[in-house]
Amino acid sequence: MGSLLTADPERMAVVMAELRRRGLLFLDSRTTPRSVAAREAERMGVPYAERDVFIDNRLDLEAVLAQLARAERIAAQHGHAVVIGHPHDATLEALGIWLPTLDARDIALVPISTIVA
């Protein structure tokens, strides 16, 4: 499980060493408050980001749309928000509603590498 791995400094050091070797970044989904990923990434010079919002912890359309609105508020405050979701029916339906509205509201989706940079 990812949460067990990200809480283990020795294993995260191995992961970070490989990411550094390959020139990759690490995205921590923050599924555990005990994650040491950020600390290990910084220690080993690996670019990293942490998610701000899971959009589909609850799998109904209104809940996913509410989480997308939450992500927008975070982005407005901080300049960006890192959002993670899964290909569930409710998530895809919500994205189908939400995505076409972004241009009119001057919101851009960017790769995680842009945020890390």
C-alpha positions as CSV (number, residue, x, y, z in Angstrom):
1,M,0.0,0.0,0.0
2,G,1.2,3.5,-0.9
3,S,0.5,4.9,2.6
4,L,2.7,2.3,4.2
5,L,5.5,3.0,1.7
6,T,5.4,6.8,2.1
7,A,5.6,6.4,5.9
8,D,8.8,4.4,5.7
9,P,12.0,6.6,5.5
10,E,14.2,3.7,4.3
11,R,12.0,2.7,1.5
12,M,11.2,6.3,0.5
13,A,15.0,6.9,0.3
14,V,15.2,4.0,-2.2
15,V,12.3,5.4,-4.2
16,M,13.7,8.9,-4.2
17,A,17.2,7.8,-5.3
18,E,15.7,6.0,-8.3
19,L,13.5,9.0,-9.1
20,R,16.5,11.3,-8.9
21,R,18.5,8.9,-11.1
22,R,15.8,9.0,-13.7
23,G,15.1,12.8,-13.5
24,L,11.5,12.3,-12.3
25,L,9.4,14.0,-9.7
26,F,7.3,12.5,-6.9
27,L,3.6,13.3,-6.3
28,D,2.5,12.4,-2.8
29,S,-1.2,11.6,-2.6
30,R,-1.0,12.2,1.1
31,T,-3.1,9.2,2.1
32,T,-1.4,9.1,5.5
33,P,-0.4,12.0,7.8
34,R,2.7,10.0,8.6
35,S,4.2,10.5,5.1
36,V,7.9,11.2,5.0
37,A,7.9,11.6,1.2
38,A,8.4,15.4,1.2
39,R,11.2,15.2,3.7
40,E,13.0,12.5,1.8
41,A,12.4,14.2,-1.6
42,E,13.9,17.5,-0.2
43,R,16.8,15.6,1.4
44,M,17.6,13.8,-1.9
45,G,17.0,16.7,-4.2
46,V,13.9,15.2,-5.9
47,P,11.2,17.6,-7.1
48,Y,7.9,16.8,-5.5
49,A,4.3,18.0,-5.0
50,E,1.6,17.0,-2.6
51,R,-2.1,16.7,-3.4
52,D,-4.5,19.4,-2.1
53,V,-7.8,17.7,-2.9
54,F,-9.1,14.2,-3.6
55,I,-12.1,15.0,-5.8
56,D,-13.8,11.6,-5.4
57,N,-13.7,10.3,-1.9
58,R,-17.5,10.3,-2.1
59,L,-18.7,8.8,-5.3
60,D,-21.7,11.0,-6.2
61,L,-21.9,13.8,-8.7
62,E,-22.7,16.6,-6.3
63,A,-19.8,15.6,-3.9
64,V,-17.3,15.5,-6.8
65,L,-18.5,18.9,-8.0
66,A,-18.2,20.3,-4.5
67,Q,-14.6,19.0,-4.3
68,L,-13.8,20.6,-7.7
69,A,-15.1,23.9,-6.3
70,R,-12.9,23.4,-3.2
71,A,-9.9,22.9,-5.5
72,E,-10.8,26.2,-7.3
73,R,-10.9,28.1,-4.0
74,I,-7.5,26.7,-3.1
75,A,-6.1,27.6,-6.5
76,A,-7.4,31.1,-6.2
77,Q,-5.7,31.5,-2.8
78,H,-2.4,29.8,-3.6
79,G,-2.0,30.1,-7.4
80,H,-2.6,26.4,-8.0
81,A,-4.1,23.3,-6.5
82,V,-3.0,19.7,-7.0
83,V,-6.1,17.5,-7.5
84,I,-6.3,13.7,-7.7
85,G,-9.2,11.7,-8.9
86,H,-10.0,8.3,-10.2
87,P,-11.9,7.1,-13.4
88,H,-15.2,6.5,-11.5
89,D,-18.5,7.2,-13.2
90,A,-19.3,10.1,-10.9
91,T,-15.9,11.6,-11.4
92,L,-16.1,11.4,-15.2
93,E,-19.6,12.8,-15.2
94,A,-18.5,15.7,-12.9
95,L,-15.5,16.4,-15.1
96,G,-17.7,16.4,-18.2
97,I,-19.7,19.2,-16.6
98,W,-16.8,21.1,-15.1
99,L,-14.1,21.0,-17.8
100,P,-16.1,23.0,-20.4
101,T,-16.5,25.9,-18.0
102,L,-12.8,26.5,-17.3
103,D,-11.9,28.8,-20.2
104,A,-14.7,31.2,-19.4
105,R,-13.5,31.4,-15.8
106,D,-9.8,31.7,-16.8
107,I,-8.8,28.5,-15.2
108,A,-6.0,26.4,-16.7
109,L,-5.2,22.7,-16.2
110,V,-1.5,22.1,-16.3
111,P,0.8,19.1,-15.8
112,I,2.1,18.5,-12.4
113,S,5.6,19.2,-13.7
114,T,4.5,22.8,-14.3
115,I,3.5,23.2,-10.7
116,V,6.7,21.6,-9.4
117,A,8.8,23.9,-11.6
